[in-house]
Amino acid sequence: MQNNEEHVVDGEAESASSAPQPEFSDWAYYADEDTMKQPNEIPASESEKIPFVGDKEPLSALAAEYQSGSPILLEKIKLLGEKFAAIRRTRGDGNCFFRSFMFSYLEHILETQDKAEVDRITANVEECRRTLQGLGYIDFTFEDFFALFLEQLESVLQGHETSISHDDLLQRSRDPSVSDYVVMFFRFVTTGEIRKRSEFFEPFIMGLASSTVEQFCKSSVEPMGEESDHVHITALSDALGVPIRVVYLDRSSCDNGGVNVNHHDFVPSSGDSSGSSSSSSSKTTEPFIVLLYRPGHYDILYPK
Amino acid sequence: MAAVNGQTEDRYQGNTPAVAPSPKQPLPAAKSVDTQSVLKRLQSELMALMMSGDPGISAFPEEDNIFCWKGTITGSKDTVFEGTEYKLSLAFPNDYPFKPPKVKFETACFHPNVDVYGNICLDILQDKWSSAYDVRTILLSIQSLLGEPNTSSPLNPQAAQLWSNQEEYRKMVEKLYKPPSAA
């Protein structure tokens, strides 16, 4: 196993010519620079073999991916195993962050039946609607997406005629006529938040390819399949008032050779989101949405 | 309404009672309901476009088929296209607004980003499409593309080359321009 790893890392040129084409799941074969580009490079057919939202798998499934992989990654996965029980993969089609967020959030509501949280987010969604209207977005361009999200929110609460089970939720998350609509809803929410607070987001966007905040939103937020980064995550988290934890699995390690798994919590800035300070006491707890980030891709993690 | 049938993508409607034969089966398709949502959107767009009164752009569905529109744009003032008028066709897919409509020039247009068949190279009609666009913003974008072409990756290299010489370009536009016949 060790030898294998050395072969891949030290003999990249050789492995590129002689090793069989790596499968999508063989992350370990890629250097970080390669994985950054990867989601764009997966042929559509390859990506479509993976459902939008996969089944819950034990964390050992992650370790299995890296069996002959970098010792740093294996060490990190071991550490992950101490805190997390399971992983749920999402399709690497550029919508994986939004898709992971969708499933994770709705699943949380389904399991906790937290009516107060539903009321809170509903108020934020209405605020997002007004934001878009204020920015000049025409109602009919976004209203179907808003309506469909609110419908899902209502159906995960039990006791209604339209209530759905966990299985139903999974099915819907795999059905483009629900899943893509909800992804598009999040894209509208994200773009509205970024443009509303363009002065705040501008410095983060300027370093990227776009020349203006509006251009960034038009080319990197609103179109389906455009990948998300910290700008998108910050904006979505702020707009909806939902904290998100992102756990990073990459080859980085500390200078002293120690390995630990970094995470970053995106905590909504309460100032801008509808000022519901009464319910903010729950926000100080750990984010209930935990995503695993590997360069270029997000999956869902389940704490123990 | 032939185009209404044969829908492939169906938006799930939560208020439709779901009678799934088994949990593993795809959700029951509510075809008519889905068509309704695309229809509703296109009708809203038509209304908005007619109310907006933007100068130099217009569009209307073809007889009997709201999925196929004919549009018109006029060249903006102070551009080499000033005073010219172009007919376009817009064909909306069944999964609109997830996918952009196919938009083509019906009137020949001598432009760096339009080929001889009327195909248009414009990012928002391809990979940068999003549901936030509508017929109005498409037409306005094409109108502004007329005056501000992208000459670095042209469909019509001859037009791209000539663009730097606006006086000659205007002559070429006038020479090649065939006003759309009143159909």
Interface residues (C-beta under 8 A of the other chain):
Chain A: Y137 I138 D139 F140 T141 F142 D144 F145 L148 E151 Q152 E154 S155 E161 T162 I164 S165 D167 D168 Q171 R172 D175 P176 S177 V178 D180 Y181 M184 R187 F188 T191 K218 S219 E222 P223 M224
Chain B: E9 D10 R11 Y12 G14 N15 P17 A18 A20 P23 P26 L27 D34 S37 K40 R41 S44 E45 A48 P97 F98 D123 I124 D127 K128 W129 S130 S131 A132 Y133 D134
